[in-house]
Amino acid sequence: MHFALPTRGNHRSSPFLTNSVSRSYIPARRPLYAIIVFVIMVFVLLRSLSGGERPADAPHTVMVLVLNRTSHSTDYINKIVENRQEYAKAHGYGLFKKEASDYAGGKTPSGWARIPAIRHAMSTYKYSEYFWYLDQDAIIMNPSLSIESHIISPLGNLIRRDVPIVPPDSVIRTYRHVPPQRIQFIISQDKTGLQPGSMIIKSGAWANYFLDAWYDPMFRFYSFAKAEQNALEHIVQWHPTILTKLALIPQKTFNSFSSLSENSADTYEDGDFVINLYGCSKPGRNCEKEFNRFWDKRKTL
């Protein structure tokens, strides 16, 4: 049996070709659609990576203050906050202030709270570059010194190279040739090791990695003798990714100890940037009395 064939000019008689648009028109439009979609995707990706434009009022530097009110008077806490507010206002810095209890860590010492607090500050001030954590038992004595002019700009001359991470004779030492442009973490030492009572961290992916590594539960619940301080020394010594971004600077630069503090590498002298009353809560000492002794001696702007 033979079936009738369509005539030569009747190609559109098939029921499957219902679209009235010419086939030759469709391929010409598809490349244009693809280009538009691609451009939009690239724009969205770049904007998400950059976080948008930096607002004009975003502070370049943010101070981080974690308050532990236990055994301290309201007057003492208010003076600490006033000291930080005065300095932040004078230099156009942000001030991130939280309670240690906001970062409850179970049975771990309250000193661990500084790590999630810095992380929290970075997420709050996402356009800021430097974050300066300073212990509450410290006073900014010479507020005329800015972080930029006193530490960041002359950093290349401040870095202590080829010195043991844990004095006096740690096998792991700071690198000799790390340029200041590579530095993401600035800290000092006392006579026993790294001193996280005053430290500066540059925000970014590396900072997130570093803070997360430091705050790892394995370290928090390991029962180090000096808690977060010993944990910091451990990861700095055994993780080159962290050591290569670290700048160890003289303690006197931004963390001078009181003459009553043990193991001081640099004891406070008039004109120093900061005095840290490290260990003032130990038996035989009184944080508020020591604080008030220096409070009226501080310079103001």
C-alpha positions as CSV (number, residue, x, y, z in Angstrom):
1,M,0.0,0.0,0.0
2,H,1.3,3.4,-0.8
3,F,0.6,6.6,1.2
4,A,0.2,10.0,-0.3
5,L,3.2,12.1,0.1
6,P,3.0,15.8,0.9
7,T,3.6,18.2,-1.9
8,R,7.0,19.8,-2.1
9,G,5.8,23.2,-0.9
10,N,3.9,21.9,2.1
11,H,6.6,21.5,4.7
12,R,4.5,23.2,7.4
13,S,1.8,20.6,7.1
14,S,3.4,18.5,9.9
15,P,1.4,18.7,13.2
16,F,4.8,19.0,15.1
17,L,5.7,22.4,13.5
18,T,3.1,24.6,15.1
19,N,5.4,27.5,15.9
20,S,4.9,30.2,13.3
21,V,8.3,31.7,14.0
22,S,10.9,30.9,11.4
23,R,13.6,28.4,12.5
24,S,16.3,30.6,11.2
25,Y,15.2,33.4,13.6
26,I,15.6,31.4,16.9
27,P,19.4,30.6,16.7
28,A,20.1,34.3,16.1
29,R,18.4,35.3,19.4
30,R,19.9,32.5,21.6
31,P,23.5,33.9,21.7
32,L,22.2,37.3,22.8
33,Y,20.2,35.8,25.6
34,A,23.2,33.8,26.8
35,I,25.5,36.9,26.8
36,I,23.0,38.8,28.9
37,V,22.6,36.0,31.4
38,F,26.3,35.6,31.6
39,V,26.9,39.3,32.2
40,I,24.3,39.4,35.0
41,M,25.8,36.3,36.7
42,V,29.3,37.8,36.6
43,F,28.0,41.1,38.1
44,V,26.2,39.4,40.9
45,L,29.3,37.2,41.7
46,L,31.7,40.2,41.8
47,R,29.3,42.2,43.9
48,S,28.9,39.4,46.4
49,L,32.7,38.9,46.6
50,S,33.4,42.6,47.1
51,G,30.6,43.1,49.6
52,G,29.5,46.2,47.9
53,E,31.0,49.6,48.0
54,R,32.6,50.7,51.3
55,P,30.4,53.4,53.0
56,A,32.1,56.7,53.5
57,D,31.4,56.6,57.3
58,A,32.8,53.1,57.8
59,P,35.7,53.2,60.3
60,H,39.1,52.0,59.1
61,T,39.9,50.6,62.6
62,V,37.6,49.1,65.2
63,M,38.5,48.7,68.9
64,V,37.1,45.5,70.6
65,L,36.3,45.6,74.3
66,V,35.0,42.6,76.2
67,L,33.8,43.4,79.8
68,N,33.8,41.0,82.7
69,R,31.9,42.7,85.5
70,T,32.6,40.0,88.1
71,S,34.0,41.5,91.3
72,H,34.2,45.0,89.7
73,S,32.3,48.1,90.6
74,T,30.1,50.0,88.1
75,D,32.5,53.0,88.4
76,Y,35.4,50.9,87.4
77,I,33.6,49.5,84.3
78,N,32.3,52.9,83.4
79,K,35.9,54.4,83.4
80,I,37.1,51.6,81.1
81,V,34.3,52.3,78.6
82,E,35.0,56.0,78.9
83,N,38.7,55.5,78.1
84,R,37.9,53.5,75.0
85,Q,35.2,55.9,73.8
86,E,37.4,58.9,74.2
87,Y,40.2,57.3,72.1
88,A,37.8,55.9,69.5
89,K,36.1,59.3,69.0
90,A,39.5,61.1,68.8
91,H,40.7,59.0,65.9
92,G,37.4,58.1,64.1
93,Y,37.5,54.5,65.2
94,G,34.6,52.2,65.8
95,L,34.1,50.7,69.3
96,F,32.6,47.2,69.6
97,K,31.7,46.5,73.2
98,K,30.3,43.3,74.6
99,E,30.0,41.3,77.8
100,A,32.1,38.2,78.3
101,S,28.8,36.5,79.3
102,D,27.6,37.0,75.7
103,Y,30.0,34.3,74.6
104,A,29.4,31.7,77.3
105,G,31.8,28.8,76.8
106,G,30.7,26.4,79.4
107,K,33.4,25.8,82.0
108,T,36.1,27.4,79.9
109,P,37.8,30.6,81.4
110,S,36.3,33.9,80.4
111,G,39.4,34.9,78.5
112,W,38.3,32.8,75.6
113,A,35.5,35.2,75.0
114,R,37.9,37.6,73.2
115,I,38.0,35.3,70.2
116,P,34.3,35.1,69.2
117,A,34.0,38.8,70.2
118,I,36.6,39.7,67.5
119,R,34.9,37.5,65.0
120,H,31.6,39.2,65.9
121,A,33.1,42.6,65.5
122,M,34.3,41.7,62.1
123,S,30.9,40.6,60.9
124,T,29.4,43.8,62.4
125,Y,31.9,46.2,60.9
126,K,32.4,44.3,57.6
127,Y,34.0,47.3,55.8
128,S,36.6,48.0,58.5
129,E,40.2,46.7,58.0
130,Y,41.9,46.6,61.4
131,F,40.6,45.3,64.7
132,W,42.4,46.1,67.9
133,Y,41.5,44.0,70.9
134,L,42.6,45.5,74.3
135,D,42.0,43.8,77.7
136,Q,39.6,45.7,80.0
137,D,42.3,45.9,82.7
138,A,44.3,48.3,80.6
139,I,44.3,52.1,80.1
140,I,45.2,54.0,76.9
141,M,47.5,56.5,78.5
142,N,48.7,58.4,75.5
143,P,45.7,58.9,73.2
144,S,47.6,61.1,70.7
145,L,49.1,58.0,69.2
146,S,47.0,56.4,66.5
147,I,47.2,52.8,65.5
148,E,48.1,53.8,61.9
149,S,50.9,56.2,62.8
150,H,52.3,54.4,65.8
151,I,52.1,50.8,64.6
152,I,50.8,50.1,61.0
153,S,53.0,52.6,59.1
154,P,56.3,51.9,60.9
155,L,55.6,48.1,61.2
156,G,58.6,47.2,59.1
157,N,60.9,48.8,61.7
158,L,59.0,47.3,64.7
159,I,58.9,43.6,63.7
160,R,61.1,41.4,65.8
161,R,62.6,38.8,63.5
162,D,64.2,35.4,64.3
163,V,63.1,35.4,68.0
164,P,61.6,32.4,69.8
165,I,57.8,32.4,70.0
166,V,58.0,31.2,73.6
167,P,61.0,32.7,75.4
168,P,63.7,32.0,76.2
169,D,64.6,29.2,73.8
170,S,61.7,27.9,71.8
171,V,62.8,26.0,68.7
172,I,60.1,27.8,66.6
173,R,61.1,31.4,65.9
174,T,59.6,34.3,63.9
175,Y,60.6,34.4,60.3
176,R,63.4,36.6,59.2
177,H,62.2,37.9,55.9
178,V,58.4,38.3,56.0
179,P,57.5,41.8,54.5
180,P,55.2,44.0,56.5
181,Q,52.7,44.0,53.6
182,R,52.0,40.3,54.3
183,I,51.3,40.8,58.0
184,Q,47.7,40.0,59.2
185,F,48.3,39.6,63.0
186,I,50.3,41.9,65.3
187,I,51.1,40.9,68.9
188,S,53.8,41.2,71.6
189,Q,55.4,39.0,74.2
190,D,56.1,39.1,77.9
191,K,58.9,37.0,79.3
192,T,56.9,33.8,79.2
193,G,55.3,33.9,75.8
194,L,52.7,35.6,73.5
195,Q,50.6,38.2,75.2
196,P,47.1,38.4,73.7
197,G,46.0,41.2,76.0
198,S,46.7,43.7,73.2
199,M,46.6,42.5,69.5
200,I,45.7,43.8,66.1
201,I,44.1,41.6,63.4
202,K,43.5,42.5,59.8
203,S,40.1,41.4,58.6
204,G,39.6,39.0,55.8
205,A,39.5,35.3,55.0
206,W,42.8,34.6,56.7
207,A,41.5,36.2,59.9
208,N,38.4,34.1,59.9
209,Y,40.5,30.9,59.5
210,F,42.9,32.0,62.2
211,L,40.2,32.9,64.8
212,D,38.3,29.6,64.0
213,A,41.4,27.6,64.5
214,W,42.2,29.3,67.8
215,Y,38.7,28.8,69.1
216,D,38.6,25.1,68.2
217,P,36.9,23.0,70.9
218,M,39.9,20.7,71.1
219,F,41.9,23.7,72.4
220,R,39.2,25.2,74.6
221,F,38.7,22.0,76.5
222,Y,42.3,20.9,76.6
223,S,43.0,22.5,80.0
224,F,46.1,24.5,79.0
225,A,47.7,26.1,82.0
226,K,47.2,29.5,80.5
227,A,44.1,28.7,78.5
228,E,43.7,30.7,75.3
229,Q,47.3,32.1,75.6
230,N,48.9,28.6,75.5
231,A,46.5,27.6,72.7
232,L,47.6,30.6,70.7
233,E,51.3,29.7,71.2
234,H,50.5,26.1,70.1
235,I,48.9,27.1,66.8
236,V,51.4,29.8,66.0
237,Q,54.3,27.3,66.4
238,W,52.9,24.4,64.6
239,H,50.9,26.1,61.8
240,P,53.2,27.9,59.3
241,T,50.1,29.4,57.7
242,I,49.6,31.4,60.9
243,L,53.3,32.1,61.7
244,T,54.0,33.5,58.3
245,K,51.3,36.2,58.8
246,L,52.4,37.2,62.4
247,A,54.4,40.3,63.4
248,L,55.9,40.2,66.9
249,I,56.6,43.7,68.1
250,P,58.1,45.1,71.3
251,Q,55.7,44.9,74.3
252,K,56.2,48.6,75.1
253,T,54.7,49.6,71.7
254,F,51.1,48.9,72.8
255,N,51.0,46.6,75.9
256,S,53.3,47.9,78.6
257,F,52.8,46.1,81.9
258,S,52.4,47.6,85.3
259,S,55.4,47.3,87.6
260,L,53.3,45.0,89.7
261,S,52.7,42.6,86.8
262,E,54.8,39.4,86.7
263,N,57.0,38.5,83.7
264,S,56.9,41.9,82.1
265,A,59.3,42.4,79.1
266,D,58.5,46.1,79.2
267,T,57.3,48.0,82.3
268,Y,55.2,51.1,81.8
269,E,56.9,54.5,81.7
270,D,55.4,57.9,81.3
271,G,54.6,58.6,77.7
272,D,53.9,55.0,76.8
273,F,50.8,54.3,74.7
274,V,49.1,51.8,77.0
275,I,49.5,50.3,80.5
276,N,48.1,46.8,81.1
277,L,47.5,45.9,84.7
278,Y,48.0,42.2,83.8
279,G,47.3,39.9,86.7
280,C,45.7,42.5,88.9
281,S,42.9,40.2,89.9
282,K,45.3,37.8,91.6
283,P,45.5,37.6,95.5
284,G,47.4,40.5,97.0
285,R,46.5,42.9,94.2
286,N,43.5,45.1,93.5
287,C,42.5,46.1,89.9
288,E,40.5,49.1,90.9
289,K,43.1,50.6,93.2
290,E,45.8,50.1,90.5
291,F,43.6,51.5,87.8
292,N,42.6,54.6,89.7
293,R,46.3,55.3,90.4
294,F,46.9,55.7,86.7
295,W,43.5,57.0,85.7
296,D,44.3,60.7,86.6
297,K,47.8,60.4,85.1
298,R,46.5,59.6,81.6
299,K,46.7,62.2,78.9
300,T,43.5,63.5,77.3
301,L,42.8,65.1,73.9
